[in-house]
Amino acid sequence: MKQSVLWRRPLGLALLLGFVFVTACGSPVVPLATSSPTTASSAAVAQSATTVTPSTTGTEIATASAVAEPSVVETAQSASATPTAAATTSPTATLVPTAAPTALPAPTATAAPTATPAPTQVALAPFDPALAAELQRILDQTVADGQIPGAVLSVSVAGQAPWNGASGVADRGQNRPMEPHTNVRIASISKIFTAVVVLQLAEAGVIDLDAPLARYVPNLVPNDNVITVRNLLNHTSGLYDYLEDRNFQAQAYERPERVIPPTELVTYATRFAPAFPPASANNWDYSSTNFVLLGMVVEAATGNSLAQEMRQRIFAPLGLKQTYFPSDEQVPPTAARGYRGNIDQTDVAMSFAFATANVVSTADEVRRFAEALVNGKLLQPAMLEQMFTFVNGKGQYNMPALEYGLGIMRNQLPVGPGPNGAARPPAASTVVGHIGGFAGFRSAVWSTPGGEIIIALGVNQGATDPNLLATRVFDAILTHQGR
């Protein structure tokens, strides 16, 4: 998405942000020319209900979009703005083994995080059946339009039991239906998981957010004595995003079985000039290289794999039994298959995503993770406040509606007008979360800052924008609430 508010180069970025999506050659993504896949609605709408007319039409949603996240084999550009930085041509390069960095001191052993006592259970009302019917209608219509094979959606509204739904197919070849709890790749939503691990280790005194990168991963990137862990978390390091480079993408896809070590990913990125000097005032530039380095920081500081730390600190305490880090764990065969157009990209190796986009989960478990995060069950209040301290993007880039914190985004979804026809106040659609795109999948998780509304979704089509569906869902919830 460079050539836009975020992208430095016409090569594009592989794993971020989301609204208007275009292809590498700059032409808009259009609905697939192929016929719509067989729709197999699997959502549990327990009661029949009157369908609510949506307040936001497809045209309104399409024109309300702001920024897009391309997947690994895509580039993108926004219709909104062009960065002032000059475009550069990526050098031709090949993936080659790299020398190991300087040996580190022995890692600090850490105890497992203290389990939070189970809160007193509060009885929840059933999810509103009329809203459930409308959400299912939105899912079914999205699939019937022919743009995606299948979709999963999980929604929670304050005071009500959560709702999980699905539509379409998880596997075109087998015509296997998408189920509400089907596993999907959540792509860059993984960054929030990585960030939580880093921030928990900071709370324990194992990682210093303001320490230089060289303390944990020395001699791998320039300016490692200036770039801090915090700079990596909020994308203020200036480091080039290795996933922007088409040469890298082509080589990675030519040999999907090859395991690419994190050091090689970072070394590849250092062949390109940084966007700006590290920690420059009012500059941030989305780069998956930052989160590869954060995964390496975690492993150097703890002596454990990132997968182990995620399971110990997040998956197990929250009871996320269908959430996986696939480079170390087997993904169930019932997981959805991902497509880019008509091309099945499921078997692309996950190693070159590492800490930046590697997690596989369900919509329900992603929503539960987001709920635990915003409700303070994963981080102490002081650390959560730091996580939600956002860089506003002004300076090199002008992004008034989207900001980046410590591994998390804050955005304003472009919902339509309220029931009375007046524009909704910005606070009504201000959300925190992340979106993602990787190897035939798109994903989004958005929560109001207080967790009153949380939505998580995944689609198994890389050539679409998850925020179109997310915005439509959020709009329907607000309309149903009379807002």
C-alpha positions in Angstrom: 0.0 0.0 0.0 2.9 2.4 -0.5 2.0 5.1 -3.0 -0.6 5.8 -0.4 -0.7 7.2 3.0 1.6 4.4 4.2 3.5 3.1 1.2 7.0 4.4 0.3 7.4 2.4 -2.9 5.2 1.1 -5.7 6.3 -2.4 -4.7 3.6 -2.5 -2.1 3.4 -4.0 1.4 2.4 -7.5 2.2 0.6 -7.4 5.5 -1.4 -4.3 6.6 -4.2 -2.0 6.8 -7.5 -2.0 5.3 -10.1 -0.3 3.1 -9.8 0.4 -0.7 -7.8 -2.4 -2.3 -6.0 -2.4 -5.6 -3.6 -4.8 -7.4 0.1 -4.5 -8.0 -0.5 -2.8 -11.4 -2.8 -0.2 -9.8 -6.1 -1.5 -11.2 -8.9 -1.9 -8.7 -9.8 -5.3 -7.5 -13.2 -6.2 -8.9 -15.5 -9.1 -8.0 -14.4 -12.4 -9.3 -15.5 -13.2 -12.8 -16.2 -16.8 -11.8 -19.6 -17.9 -10.6 -20.4 -17.6 -7.0 -19.4 -20.6 -4.9 -22.2 -22.7 -3.4 -23.3 -21.0 -0.2 -23.6 -23.3 2.8 -24.7 -21.1 5.7 -23.6 -22.7 8.9 -24.3 -19.9 11.5 -26.5 -20.7 14.4 -29.4 -18.3 14.2 -31.4 -19.9 17.0 -34.7 -18.1 16.3 -36.4 -16.8 13.2 -36.7 -13.1 13.2 -37.7 -10.2 10.9 -34.8 -9.1 8.7 -33.6 -5.6 9.4 -33.0 -3.4 6.4 -29.3 -2.4 6.5 -28.7 1.3 6.8 -25.5 1.2 4.7 -25.6 0.1 1.1 -22.8 -1.6 -0.7 -22.1 1.6 -2.6 -21.9 3.6 0.6 -19.5 1.1 2.1 -17.3 0.9 -1.0 -17.0 4.7 -1.3 -16.5 5.2 2.4 -13.3 3.2 2.5 -10.0 4.7 3.5 -6.9 2.4 3.4 -6.2 -1.2 2.4 -4.1 -4.1 3.5 -2.6 -6.1 0.7 -1.8 -9.8 1.2 1.6 -11.4 0.6 1.4 -11.6 -3.1 -0.2 -8.2 -3.6 0.6 -4.5 -3.7 -1.7 -1.7 -2.9 -2.2 2.0 -3.2 -4.7 4.3 -1.5 -7.0 6.7 -3.2 -6.5 9.2 -0.5 -2.9 10.5 -0.4 0.6 10.1 -1.7 3.6 10.1 0.7 6.2 12.7 0.2 9.0 10.2 0.2 10.4 9.4 -3.2 9.8 6.0 -4.6 12.8 3.7 -4.9 13.5 0.7 -7.0 14.1 -2.5 -5.1 17.5 -4.2 -5.9 17.4 -7.6 -7.3 18.3 -9.9 -4.5 18.2 -13.5 -3.6 17.4 -15.2 -0.3 20.7 -16.5 1.0 21.7 -18.0 4.4 23.0 -15.4 6.8 25.7 -15.5 9.4 24.5 -15.9 12.9 24.5 -12.7 15.0 26.8 -12.2 17.9 26.1 -14.6 20.7 23.9 -13.2 23.5 24.2 -13.6 27.3 22.2 -16.4 28.7 18.5 -15.6 28.7 16.6 -14.7 31.8 14.3 -17.5 33.0 10.8 -16.4 33.6 7.9 -17.8 35.5 4.6 -18.4 33.9 2.2 -15.4 34.3 0.1 -15.4 37.3 -3.4 -16.6 36.4 -6.2 -14.0 36.9 -8.8 -15.3 39.3 -12.0 -16.2 37.5 -14.5 -13.3 37.8 -18.0 -13.8 39.2 -20.1 -14.9 36.3 -22.8 -12.4 35.2 -25.8 -13.8 33.5 -26.0 -12.6 30.0 -29.2 -12.2 28.0 -29.5 -14.2 24.7 -28.1 -12.4 21.7 -30.9 -10.4 20.0 -32.5 -12.7 17.4 -33.4 -9.8 15.1 -29.7 -8.6 15.0 -28.5 -12.2 14.6 -30.8 -12.6 11.6 -29.4 -9.4 10.1 -25.8 -10.3 10.6 -26.4 -13.7 9.0 -28.1 -12.0 6.1 -25.1 -9.8 5.7 -22.7 -12.8 5.7 -24.9 -14.7 3.2 -25.2 -11.7 0.9 -21.4 -11.1 1.0 -20.8 -14.7 -0.1 -23.6 -14.7 -2.7 -22.1 -11.6 -4.3 -19.4 -14.0 -5.5 -16.4 -12.1 -4.1 -15.4 -14.6 -1.4 -15.8 -18.4 -0.9 -16.6 -18.2 2.8 -16.7 -16.0 5.9 -16.8 -16.4 9.6 -17.9 -13.8 12.1 -18.1 -13.5 15.9 -19.8 -10.6 17.6 -20.3 -9.5 21.2 -22.5 -6.7 22.4 -22.5 -5.6 26.1 -24.9 -7.6 28.2 -25.6 -10.3 25.6 -24.2 -13.7 25.0 -21.9 -13.6 21.9 -23.0 -14.6 18.4 -21.0 -16.7 16.0 -21.9 -17.2 12.3 -20.6 -18.4 9.0 -21.5 -18.6 5.4 -20.1 -20.2 2.2 -17.4 -22.8 1.9 -14.2 -23.5 3.6 -12.9 -25.7 0.8 -14.0 -25.1 -2.8 -12.6 -28.4 -4.0 -14.5 -30.5 -1.4 -17.5 -28.1 -1.2 -16.9 -28.3 2.6 -19.1 -25.7 4.3 -17.6 -22.9 6.4 -18.6 -23.4 10.0 -18.7 -20.8 12.8 -15.6 -22.3 14.5 -13.6 -23.1 11.3 -9.9 -22.2 11.6 -8.6 -19.4 9.4 -5.3 -17.6 9.2 -5.6 -14.3 11.0 -2.6 -12.7 9.4 -1.5 -9.4 10.9 -3.9 -9.7 13.8 -1.0 -11.9 15.0 0.9 -8.7 15.7 -1.4 -8.0 18.7 -0.6 -11.4 20.1 3.2 -10.8 19.7 2.8 -7.4 21.3 1.0 -8.7 24.3 3.8 -11.3 24.9 6.4 -8.5 24.7 4.4 -6.2 27.1 3.9 -9.0 29.6 7.6 -9.6 29.6 8.1 -5.9 30.1 5.8 -6.0 33.1 7.9 -8.8 34.5 11.2 -6.8 34.0 12.5 -9.3 31.4 12.3 -6.8 28.5 12.9 -3.1 28.7 10.7 -1.3 26.1 13.1 1.6 26.0 16.3 -0.5 25.7 18.1 -0.5 22.4 17.5 -3.5 20.1 21.2 -4.3 20.4 20.7 -5.5 24.0 18.6 -8.4 22.7 19.4 -8.9 19.0 22.8 -7.3 18.3 24.6 -6.7 14.9 21.6 -7.5 12.7 20.3 -4.1 11.6 21.8 -0.7 11.3 21.3 1.7 14.2 20.5 -1.2 16.6 21.9 1.0 19.4 19.3 3.7 18.6 16.2 1.7 17.7 14.3 0.6 20.8 11.9 -2.2 21.5 9.2 0.5 21.7 10.1 1.8 18.2 9.6 -1.7 16.9 6.2 -2.0 18.5 4.8 1.3 17.1 6.6 1.2 13.8 8.8 4.2 14.4 12.1 2.3 13.6 12.0 3.4 10.0 13.1 -0.2 8.9 12.1 -1.3 5.5 9.4 -4.0 5.3 10.8 -7.1 3.6 7.3 -8.1 2.5 7.1 -5.1 0.2 9.6 -6.5 -2.1 8.3 -8.5 -5.1 11.5 -10.4 -5.5 11.2 -11.7 -2.0 7.6 -12.7 -2.5 8.3 -14.5 -5.7 11.2 -16.5 -4.2 9.2 -17.4 -1.1 6.3 -18.6 -3.2 8.5 -20.6 -5.6 9.7 -22.8 -2.7 6.8 -22.9 -0.2 8.3 -25.8 1.6 11.4 -23.9 2.5 11.8 -22.7 6.1 13.2 -19.2 6.1 14.8 -18.3 9.5 13.9 -14.9 11.0 17.5 -13.7 10.7 17.3 -14.1 6.9 14.1 -12.1 6.8 15.6 -9.2 8.7 18.9 -9.3 6.7 16.9 -9.1 3.5 15.2 -6.0 4.8 18.5 -4.3 5.6 19.4 -4.3 1.9 16.9 -1.4 1.4 17.1 2.1 2.7 15.0 3.0 5.8 12.0 5.2 5.5 13.5 7.7 8.0 16.0 7.8 10.8 14.8 5.8 13.8 12.6 7.5 16.3 12.1 10.6 14.1 9.4 12.8 15.5 5.9 12.3 14.1 6.9 9.5 11.7 5.7 6.0 11.6 5.9 3.5 8.8 4.2 0.1 8.9 6.9 -2.6 8.6 6.5 -6.3 9.3 10.3 -6.4 9.8 9.7 -4.7 13.2 7.6 -7.7 14.4 10.0 -10.3 13.1 12.6 -8.6 15.3 10.2 -8.5 18.2 9.8 -12.3 18.0 13.5 -12.6 18.0 13.7 -10.3 21.1 11.2 -12.5 22.9 13.2 -15.7 22.1 16.5 -14.1 23.1 15.2 -12.7 26.3 13.4 -15.9 27.5 15.2 -18.8 25.8 11.9 -20.1 24.7 10.3 -20.1 21.2 7.7 -17.4 20.5 5.2 -20.2 20.0 5.9 -21.5 23.6 5.5 -18.0 25.0 2.2 -17.3 23.2 0.8 -20.6 24.4 2.0 -20.1 28.0 0.9 -16.4 28.2 -2.2 -16.2 26.0 -3.6 -19.4 24.5 -3.6 -21.5 27.7 -4.8 -18.9 30.2 -7.6 -17.8 28.0 -8.6 -21.3 27.0 -8.0 -20.7 23.3 -7.9 -24.4 22.3 -8.3 -23.7 18.5 -5.5 -21.1 18.2 -2.2 -22.2 16.8 1.3 -21.0 15.8 1.7 -23.3 12.8 5.5 -23.2 12.4 5.5 -25.3 15.6 2.1 -26.8 15.8 -0.1 -28.8 13.5 -3.1 -27.0 12.0 -6.2 -29.2 11.9 -7.2 -30.5 8.5 -10.6 -28.9 9.0 -9.1 -25.5 8.7 -10.3 -23.3 5.8 -8.3 -23.2 2.6 -7.3 -19.7 1.4 -7.6 -18.4 -2.2 -6.3 -15.5 -4.2 -8.8 -15.2 -6.9 -9.1 -18.8 -8.1 -5.6 -19.8 -6.9 -5.4 -21.9 -3.8 -2.6 -20.5 -1.6 -3.2 -22.6 1.5 0.1 -24.5 1.3 2.3 -21.4 1.4 4.8 -21.9 4.2 4.2 -19.8 7.3 7.9 -19.4 8.2 8.3 -16.1 6.4 5.5 -14.6 8.4 6.9 -15.6 11.8 5.9 -13.1 14.6 4.2 -10.8 12.2 1.3 -12.9 10.7 1.7 -16.5 11.7 -1.3 -17.3 14.0 -4.2 -19.5 13.0 -7.4 -19.2 15.0 -11.2 -18.9 14.9 -13.3 -15.8 14.8 -14.7 -16.6 18.2 -11.3 -17.1 19.8 -9.9 -13.9 18.3 -12.9 -12.0 19.7 -12.4 -13.6 23.1 -8.7 -12.5 23.0 -9.7 -9.0 22.1 -12.3 -9.0 24.9 -9.7 -10.1 27.4 -7.3 -7.4 26.2 -9.6 -4.4 26.4 -11.0 -5.6 29.7 -7.5 -5.6 31.3 -7.2 -9.4 31.7 -3.9 -9.7 29.9 -2.1 -6.5 30.9 -2.0 -4.3 33.9 -3.7 -0.8 33.6 -0.4 1.1 33.3 0.9 -1.2 30.5 -2.5 -1.2 28.7 -2.3 2.6 28.8 1.1 2.5 27.1 -0.2 0.0 24.5 -3.1 2.4 23.7 -0.7 5.4 23.3 -1.0 6.0 19.5 1.3 7.6 17.0 -0.9 9.9 14.9 0.9 9.5 11.6 1.3 13.2 10.9 4.6 14.4 9.5 5.7 12.2 6.6 2.3 10.7 6.2 -1.1 12.2 6.8 -3.5 9.6 8.3 -6.0 11.4 10.4 -8.3 8.4 10.9 -5.8 5.7 11.6 -3.1 5.6 14.3 -0.8 2.9 15.6 0.0 2.1 19.3 2.1 -0.7 20.6 1.1 -3.5 18.3 -2.5 -2.2 17.9 -4.4 0.2 15.6 -7.0 2.8 16.4 -9.3 3.6 13.5 -12.7 5.2 12.7 -14.8 2.8 10.6 -16.6 4.7 7.8 -20.2 3.8 8.8 -23.2 5.4 7.2 -25.6 7.9 8.8 -27.7 7.1 11.8 -31.4 6.2 11.8 -32.4 9.9 11.6 -30.2 10.5 8.6 -27.6 12.6 10.4 -23.9 11.7 10.4 -22.9 9.6 13.4 -20.4 11.2 15.8 -16.8 9.9 15.3 -16.9 8.3 18.8 -19.6 5.9 17.7 -17.3 4.2 15.2 -13.9 4.7 16.8 -12.4 1.3 17.3 -9.1 -0.4 18.3 -7.8 -3.7 16.9 -6.1 -4.8 13.7 -6.6 -6.2 10.3 -4.6 -8.7 8.3 -4.0 -10.4 5.0 -1.9 -13.4 4.2 -1.9 -16.2 1.6 -5.5 -16.2 0.6 -7.0 -14.9 3.8 -8.2 -11.6 5.1 -9.1 -10.8 8.7 -10.2 -8.0 11.0 -10.9 -7.6 14.7 -12.3 -4.3 16.0 -13.5 -3.3 19.5 -14.9 -0.1 20.9 -12.3 1.2 23.4 -14.4 0.0 26.3 -15.3 -3.4 24.7 -19.1 -2.7 24.4 -19.0 -4.0 20.8 -16.4 -6.4 19.5 -16.4 -8.0 16.1 -13.9 -10.5 14.6 -14.1 -11.9 11.1 -12.2 -13.9 8.6 -12.6 -14.6 4.9 -10.8 -17.1 2.7 -10.2 -14.8 -0.2 -7.1 -12.6 -0.4 -8.5 -10.4 -3.2 -11.0 -8.6 -1.0 -11.1 -6.0 1.8 -12.2 -7.3 5.2 -13.1 -3.9 6.4 -15.9 -3.7 3.9 -17.6 -6.5 5.8 -16.5 -5.2 9.2 -17.9 -1.8 8.5 -21.2 -3.2 7.3 -21.5 -5.4 10.4 -20.6 -2.5 12.7 -23.1 -0.3 11.0 -25.9 -2.9 11.4 -25.1 -3.1 15.2 -25.3 0.7 15.6 -28.5 0.8 13.6 -30.1 -1.9 15.7 -29.1 0.0 18.8 -30.8 3.1 17.4 -27.6 5.0 17.1 
